[in-house]
Amino acid sequence: MEKLLEIKDLQVHFTGSHHKLTAIKDVTLDIKKGETVCIVGESGSGKTVTSKTIMRLIDYESGEIGEGSIVIDGIDLTKLSQKKLRTIRGKKIAMIFQEPMAAFDPVFTIGKQITETILEHKQSNKLGAKERAIYLLKRVGISDAEIRLNQYPNELSGGMLQRAMIAMALACNPDLLIADEPTTALDVTIQAQILQLLQELKEEMGMSILLITHDMGVAAEMADRIIVMYAGRIVEQADVKQLFEQPYHPYTYGLLQSITTLDSDRSKKLYSINGSIPSLADLPSGCHFHPRCPFATDLCKSELPPLLEVNNRQTACWYAEEIIEKLVDKRLEMKVGIQPQKEMVQELPERTSLPLFKVQELSKYYPIGQNLFSRQPSFMRAVDNVSFHIHEGETFGLVGESGSGKSTLGRVLLQLEIPTGGEVFFQGQDLSKLSARELREKRRDMQVIYQDPYGSVNPRWKIGDIIGEPLQVHEALSVKERNNRVQELLEIVGLNKNSYDRYPHEFSGGQRQRIAIARAIALNPKFILADEAVSALDVSVQAQIINLLQDIQRERNLTYLFIGHGLNIVRHISDRIGVMYLGQLVELANSDELFLQPAHHYTKGLIGSIPMADPTRIRERITLSGEIPSPASPPTGCRFHTRCPAATARCREEQPIFREVAKGHWAACHHPL
């Protein structure tokens, strides 16, 4: 197959005020016409920098190409001026970014921005460009394309905006489409739709795709070849089946073992690679992975291994073939830089007669003005008549797409927002009846871990002050006692107690989440709300945090409400799981039963949308069509009927009752599975 893109010996530097960092070193790769190549690796491995360098976007970010060449169709992009590059971008190479809101200009309509790309490359006149834009919006699955053309970016949902960005990228039929984490911020259902769309467009337009992702399941489903990066270098490159059947580099092995699947044993700890990816300013000598690798020798510590051809693939490891023999011979249930696997009995906790939390007909409505015709106030029904309970010592998982009301339910549960109706009992007490002072006192037993630990703390505070604040508010301790307690907490969550005087920006994402956990457990609470606490983390770091949360839970008899959209992770950590759709609980069951025998068609759709990290397994892919409707005007009858493959006239007219369909298994469906 003919090569479309060829990169040789690429080196990229970023220049700061006092230093120069090498972000990419000795990167050599190629992409053939019609091929999909995935670059995988943890955050900080150099994936995004590589993609931006191909587009020469690093020129605008204090970056420069030190050495090497980037050749597409015989043109070396490293030698072109920015003016000439503008004729290449969009026409030969186009890019889909991780965050579509950052790619669109908020002051121009969607149509204006798509037609601008077409006109820039003189592909059509204004009328032709508009027709092309409407065709593209329809082709990427956007309904009412003529209306959407005149809307602004903020008027589109996340999934729709991602589709619009794909339409803009495809405006001039590029030869190479670079997709940088195009589905990371999306729900599993929308992710499945976008990945299927990319596959269809690739076949239809005959283009090549360079996909950047840290989701190995996405890589397994999309890629022809996979490139693994670590600390700015390629450490392995192989055909997708070769890589998943037998990785040759210890780092790749660690990444694959860190994946949580629907088949994972919930009674055991998750695999996780020890440590974290090093800073570019402080790279280890020799092989950059050696501090995290159990096979490292003195040679690994002193000399950097080159990327060599081994058995029709490439790997950068001094002992690749010897290590493979060890992995195969011992079937390495052992660990590649992996923490010891302790058995973890995960039976459902003993049920006390009184649940820790009891929720009865809980609702939260937000007023959004008056209806023009009825003059009655309109409401957004974020949470609508939800009832359930959480037992002491259990982990209650909550899943559903964005906009289903999960996070709102969590906040209302802790009275961080006042409910519109219903009751919340904590240890038998109605929280709505407590005075502000009594509620504040009760909150020492109810803590929160947020998705973005950096955004939820004061960046000007030191770590010691952040963790120590709850102690200062609720406990009368001397400064020395408080400092000692904070240092103990840092050690409990696996951080050096010398971190006390450092600032949040000096830590990685996984370390910041550990700091958030230390703050949450400072007062020995009985309950923790973990709201998307691991969804922004790499797969290996995610495993470390989940293991830590479970260790702390067993030691302190904690109860969790674990909100997430990564269904594999929620299944692993949860005893029972509730599924929310458009403000209502539509299914509730034991974790294993929910995944093995879902009763609601929405739950089945969610599970069927999970990408499988095994390119050899073929299964029926269930892709839910459309997006979740607006909670301001939910459909009549069953709220899921507009997307349900089994919907009947009864579903459209009559709302189903949330009832017990099997012992301990509840669902709101007229026609349960």
Secondary structure, 3 states (H helix, E strand, C coil): CCEEEEEEEEEEEEECCCCEEEEEEEEEEEEECCCEEEEECCCCCCHHHHHHHHCCHHHHCCEEEEEEEEEECCEEHHHCCHHHHHHHECCCEEEECCCHHHHCCCCCCHHHHHHHHHHHCCCCCHHHHHHHHHHHHHHCCCCCHHHHCCCCHHHCCHHHHHHHHHHHHCCCCCCEEEEECCCCCCCHHHHHHHHHHHHHHHHHHCCEEEEECCCHHHHHHHCCEEEEEECCEEEEEEEHHHHHHCCCCHHHHHHHHCCCCCCCCCCECCCCECCCCCCHHHCCCCCCCHHHCCCCCHHHHHCCCCCEECCCCEECCCCHHHHHHHHHHCCCCCCCCECCCCECCCCCCCCCCCCCEEEEEEEEEEEEEECCCCCCEEEEEEEEEEEEEECCCCEEEEECCCCCCHHHHHHHHCCCCCCCEEEEEECCEEHHHCCHHHHHHHHHHEEEECCCCCCCCCCCCCHHHHHHHHHHHHCCCCHHHHHHHHHHHHHHCCCCHHHHHCCHHHCCHHHHHHHHHHHHHCCCCCEEEEECCCCCCCHHHHHHHHHHHHHHHHHHCCEEEEECCCHHHHHHHCCEEEEEECCEEEEEEEHHHHHHCCCCHHHHHHHHCCCCCCCCCCCCCCCCCCCCCCCCCCCCCCCCCCCCCCCCHHHHHCCCCCEEEECCEEECCCCCC
